[in-house]
Amino acid sequence: MLPDISIVPDQETQLEPLYRVIIHNDDVTPMDFVTHILVSIYFLGHPEAVEIMLHAHRIGEAMVQILPKAEAERRINKSHFAAGLEGYPLHFSMEPE
């Protein structure tokens, strides 16, 4: 006879809430650097990264991705760190999906 097995999910296995990552336009950060960040940190294809960068440039902001909260925070922090190293004020924010 097989033993009764019950699976109790812990906090790590439960689904996190999803958040929209938003990029905000500024007048200092070069477009090629923004595209580089979108490709290298958000793993977007180059054409999609350029499209998002141009949308933010024209409108003032653009949605980049929808991610679990912890991953959105991690990528935003990584983006801000990379921009800060170059002296750029590139800014991302997040909002609940």
KOLVO-60289 format. One record per residue (C-alpha): residue number from 1; residue in three letters; chain; x, y, z. Coordinates in steps of 0.001 Angstrom, whole numbers, padded with zeros to 6 digits, always signed. Example, Ala and Ser with C-alpha at 12.3 -4.5 7.8 and 13.67 -1.06 7.14 Angstrom:
 resi resn chain       x       y       z
    1  Ala     A +012300 -004500 +007800
    2  Ser     A +013670 -001060 +007140
***
This chain:
 resi resn chain       x       y       z
    1  Met     A +000000 +000000 +000000
    2  Leu     A +001279 +003463 -000925
    3  Pro     A +001658 +006057 +001798
    4  Asp     A -000504 +009157 +001703
    5  Ile     A +001518 +012014 +000328
    6  Ser     A +000390 +015571 +000589
    7  Ile     A +002173 +018456 -001023
    8  Val     A +002118 +021698 +000861
    9  Pro     A +003377 +024583 -001262
   10  Asp     A +005796 +026901 +000457
   11  Gln     A +006112 +030592 -000338
   12  Glu     A +008850 +029993 -002888
   13  Thr     A +006684 +027726 -005018
   14  Gln     A +003572 +029872 -004934
   15  Leu     A +003073 +032194 -007851
   16  Glu     A +004156 +035749 -007282
   17  Pro     A +001990 +038640 -008403
   18  Leu     A +002861 +039992 -011833
   19  Tyr     A +004147 +043518 -012398
   20  Arg     A +004549 +045673 -015497
   21  Val     A +008059 +047050 -015949
   22  Ile     A +007921 +050593 -017340
   23  Ile     A +010804 +052513 -018924
   24  His     A +010761 +056300 -018633
   25  Asn     A +012260 +058668 -021182
   26  Asp     A +014962 +061148 -020271
   27  Asp     A +016917 +063666 -022338
   28  Val     A +020370 +062346 -021394
   29  Thr     A +020589 +058557 -021833
   30  Pro     A +021657 +057656 -025399
   31  Met     A +019205 +055593 -027424
   32  Asp     A +021795 +052914 -028160
   33  Phe     A +022480 +052469 -024434
   34  Val     A +018747 +052098 -023719
   35  Thr     A +018502 +049499 -026488
   36  His     A +021531 +047673 -025065
   37  Ile     A +019893 +047497 -021609
   38  Leu     A +016637 +046184 -023065
   39  Val     A +018509 +043484 -024993
   40  Ser     A +021016 +042470 -022307
   41  Ile     A +018918 +042701 -019129
   42  Tyr     A +015373 +042148 -020406
   43  Phe     A +016423 +039662 -023119
   44  Leu     A +014435 +041380 -025847
   45  Gly     A +015298 +040988 -029499
   46  His     A +016983 +044030 -031022
   47  Pro     A +013978 +045088 -033186
   48  Glu     A +011593 +044884 -030205
   49  Ala     A +014048 +046771 -027973
   50  Val     A +014335 +049576 -030539
   51  Glu     A +010544 +049759 -030847
   52  Ile     A +010088 +050043 -027050
   53  Met     A +012896 +052608 -026782
   54  Leu     A +011356 +054750 -029543
   55  His     A +007881 +054507 -027998
   56  Ala     A +009274 +055739 -024665
   57  His     A +011159 +058504 -026493
   58  Arg     A +008001 +059732 -028248
   59  Ile     A +005383 +059178 -025519
   60  Gly     A +007480 +059525 -022366
   61  Glu     A +007221 +055936 -021155
   62  Ala     A +006673 +052416 -022450
   63  Met     A +005905 +049007 -021016
   64  Val     A +008893 +046695 -021290
   65  Gln     A +007684 +043371 -019855
   66  Ile     A +005331 +041747 -017391
   67  Leu     A +007270 +039761 -014792
   68  Pro     A +006867 +038234 -011335
   69  Lys     A +007501 +040895 -008695
   70  Ala     A +010939 +039663 -007536
   71  Glu     A +012226 +039309 -011097
   72  Ala     A +010911 +042756 -012067
   73  Glu     A +012682 +044281 -009053
   74  Arg     A +015907 +042413 -009857
   75  Arg     A +016008 +043562 -013477
   76  Ile     A +015104 +047151 -012603
   77  Asn     A +017881 +047279 -009994
   78  Lys     A +020353 +045776 -012468
   79  Ser     A +019300 +048359 -015102
   80  His     A +019673 +051269 -012688
   81  Phe     A +023085 +050000 -011584
   82  Ala     A +024331 +049647 -015177
   83  Ala     A +023044 +053119 -016081
   84  Gly     A +024582 +054624 -012951
   85  Leu     A +027987 +053173 -013836
   86  Glu     A +027804 +055104 -017107
   87  Gly     A +026443 +058257 -015461
   88  Tyr     A +023021 +058028 -017109
   89  Pro     A +019717 +058780 -015340
   90  Leu     A +017857 +055928 -017093
   91  His     A +014816 +055078 -014977
   92  Phe     A +012482 +052093 -014809
   93  Ser     A +009475 +051605 -012542
   94  Met     A +006967 +048841 -011952
   95  Glu     A +003236 +048668 -011351
   96  Pro     A +000901 +045782 -010550
   97  Glu     A -000538 +043957 -013547
***
